């Protein structure tokens, strides 16, 4: 009788164990929220400088407002008398940031394999674009920027390279997010002029 009970128990429990293992095998890895990817972040980020996220990694605040919650971009004069513009942000069907709309222009983002690869836009008669390049760890290492006068018909709609920015990483926090990196920017029309500086950011977590 004792052996019979053990056999029944094994028949009931072992299939459940196998099902659990199989479920773990086929379970897809959890994707990082596209809003975090946009800002080159991962993990339970609460704030990154002036950007705030909810517990799901969705961006809910940029400075003093939510750019996804307004119907159109607008401008206000701040307490120091300066004009400040509030842009309107939009997401595509996949929940990825796709547009940043300003009063006199807009920027459109292209994604591939859950990663930003390019942006294009225009602002006050100027066309601009940029291509992103990443290392094997997914860190941005190069940004190639293009620019042209939208009213110049001689360019045939093409945008020459305007500047190339390279990034090298100096420090990461315990969540694997960079908090210090070196930035070097060279301008295509004058290789003697370049920028070289350190970029830092402050990140808090839930």
C-alpha positions in Angstrom: 0.0 0.0 0.0 2.9 2.3 0.9 4.6 1.7 -2.5 1.3 2.3 -4.3 0.9 5.7 -2.7 4.4 6.7 -3.7 3.8 5.6 -7.2 0.6 7.7 -7.4 2.4 10.7 -5.9 5.2 10.4 -8.5 2.7 10.2 -11.4 1.0 13.4 -10.2 4.1 15.5 -9.2 6.8 14.6 -11.8 4.7 15.7 -14.9 4.2 19.0 -13.1 8.0 19.3 -12.6 8.7 18.6 -16.2 6.1 21.1 -17.3 7.7 23.7 -15.1 11.1 23.1 -16.6 9.8 23.2 -20.1 8.0 26.5 -19.4 11.3 28.0 -18.2 13.0 26.8 -21.3 10.6 28.4 -23.7 10.1 31.6 -21.7 11.4 34.6 -23.6 13.7 37.1 -21.9 12.0 40.2 -20.6 12.6 43.2 -22.9 13.7 46.6 -21.6 11.0 49.2 -21.9 11.7 51.3 -25.1 11.6 54.5 -23.1 14.6 53.3 -21.1 16.3 52.1 -24.3 15.9 55.6 -25.7 17.8 57.1 -22.8 20.4 54.3 -22.8 19.2 52.8 -19.6 18.2 49.5 -18.1 16.9 48.1 -14.8 14.5 49.7 -12.2 15.4 53.3 -13.0 13.4 55.9 -11.2 15.1 59.1 -12.4 18.0 60.0 -14.7 18.9 63.6 -14.2 15.6 65.5 -15.2 13.9 62.4 -16.7 11.5 60.4 -14.5 10.1 56.9 -15.1 7.4 54.8 -13.5 7.9 51.3 -12.1 7.4 49.8 -15.6 10.1 51.9 -17.1 7.8 54.2 -18.9 8.9 57.9 -19.1 6.4 60.1 -17.2 8.2 63.3 -16.8 10.8 65.5 -18.6 11.8 68.4 -16.3 8.5 69.9 -15.1 6.0 68.2 -17.5 5.0 65.0 -19.2 5.8 65.5 -23.0 3.4 62.6 -23.9 0.4 64.2 -22.1 0.2 67.4 -24.2 -1.7 67.8 -27.5 0.8 70.1 -29.2 4.1 71.9 -28.5 4.0 75.3 -26.8 6.2 78.0 -25.4 6.2 79.9 -22.1 8.2 82.6 -20.6 10.0 81.4 -17.4 10.6 83.4 -14.2 13.8 84.8 -15.6 12.1 86.2 -18.7 13.5 83.5 -21.1 11.3 81.7 -23.6 11.1 78.0 -22.9 9.7 75.5 -25.4 7.7 72.4 -24.4 7.9 69.7 -27.1 5.3 67.1 -27.7 6.5 63.5 -27.8 4.8 60.5 -29.5 5.2 56.7 -29.5 4.6 54.3 -32.4 2.4 51.1 -32.3 5.3 49.2 -30.6 5.5 51.7 -27.8 8.8 53.2 -29.1 9.5 56.9 -29.1 8.9 57.9 -32.7 8.4 61.7 -32.9 9.5 64.8 -31.0 7.4 67.7 -32.2 8.5 71.3 -31.8 6.7 74.5 -32.8 9.0 75.0 -35.8 10.2 71.5 -36.6 10.2 67.8 -35.6 12.5 64.8 -35.1 11.5 61.3 -36.3 13.2 58.2 -34.9 13.9 54.8 -36.6 14.2 51.6 -34.5 15.6 48.2 -35.5 16.0 45.1 -33.3 14.6 47.1 -30.3 17.4 49.7 -30.7 17.5 53.3 -32.0 19.5 53.4 -35.3 18.6 56.7 -36.9 16.8 60.0 -36.5 15.8 62.6 -39.1 14.2 66.0 -38.8 14.0 69.6 -39.7 14.1 72.9 -37.7 13.7 76.4 -39.0 14.7 75.6 -42.6 17.5 73.2 -41.6 17.4 69.4 -42.4 19.3 67.1 -40.1 19.8 63.4 -39.4 22.1 61.0 -37.6 23.1 57.3 -37.6 23.9 55.4 -34.4 26.6 52.8 -34.0 27.0 50.4 -31.0 29.6 48.1 -29.6 29.1 44.4 -28.8 27.6 45.3 -25.4 25.0 47.6 -26.8 26.7 50.8 -25.8 26.5 53.8 -28.1 30.0 54.4 -29.5 29.5 56.6 -32.5 26.9 59.2 -33.7 27.3 60.4 -37.3 25.4 63.6 -37.9 24.2 65.1 -41.2 22.9 68.6 -42.0 21.8 70.7 -44.9 19.9 73.8 -45.7 16.4 72.8 -46.7 16.1 75.7 -49.1 19.3 74.9 -51.0 18.1 73.1 -54.1 21.7 72.4 -55.2 22.1 69.7 -52.6 19.4 67.6 -54.3 17.9 66.7 -51.0 21.2 65.1 -49.8 22.7 65.9 -46.4 26.5 65.8 -46.1 28.2 64.7 -42.9 28.3 67.6 -40.4 30.0 66.0 -37.4 31.0 62.7 -35.9 30.8 62.1 -32.2 32.6 59.1 -30.5 31.9 57.9 -26.9 34.2 55.9 -24.6 33.0 54.7 -21.3 34.7 55.5 -18.0 32.3 54.3 -15.3 29.2 52.1 -14.9 27.0 51.8 -11.8 25.9 48.5 -10.1 23.0 48.1 -12.6 25.3 48.3 -15.6 24.3 51.9 -16.6 27.0 54.3 -17.6 27.4 57.3 -15.3 30.7 58.7 -16.8 31.8 58.7 -20.5 34.3 60.7 -22.6 32.8 62.5 -25.6 34.9 63.5 -28.7 33.2 65.5 -31.5 34.9 66.3 -34.8 33.3 68.6 -37.4 33.6 67.6 -41.1 34.2 71.0 -42.5 37.0 71.8 -40.1 39.1 68.9 -38.6 41.1 71.4 -36.6 38.1 72.2 -34.4 36.8 69.5 -32.1 35.2 69.1 -28.7 36.5 66.7 -26.1 34.7 66.6 -22.7 33.4 64.2 -20.0 29.7 63.6 -19.7 28.1 62.4 -16.5 24.6 61.6 -15.3 22.9 60.9 -12.0 20.6 57.8 -11.8 18.2 56.8 -9.0 16.4 53.4 -8.7 13.2 52.1 -7.2 
